[in-house]
Amino acid sequence: MTGLRGLAWLLALQSIGELLARGFSLPFPGPVIGMLLLLLALRAPVVREPVAACASFLLSHLSLLFVPVGVGVMTHLGLISQYGVRMLIVIALSTWIGLAVTALTLRLFRKKSDAEFR
């Protein structure tokens, strides 16, 4: 029962995020706003405990969430055989670019924090 309350919190916060994003024409997607609201709401035990129970359940059944992706890949094997190498290159490059930007940002912040402590 606690897990269902956690799922209700997750869905409610996502819905509120969607309403805020559409209502105020914000440049952020509703689920992102909902995640920020969840981050703030997790400080309260009334939200934290049910969401933790829901998260434990979802993580224990995480492999089932990949079934739709596998079915989608199987139904589009023709496209993958045609564009697979290009897609692999784009995925690899974008992953490396993301890692590089993250590393450079971390290095920049560490230099600034080291300078503040001196």
Protein Blocks (a to p, Z undefined) as FASTA:
>chain_A
ZZmmmmmmmmmmmmmmmmmmmmnopabdfklmmmmmmmmmmmpmklmmmmmmmmmmmmmm
mmmmmmmmmmmmmmmmmmmmmmmmmmmmmmmmmmmmmmmmmmmmmmmmmmmmmmmmZZ
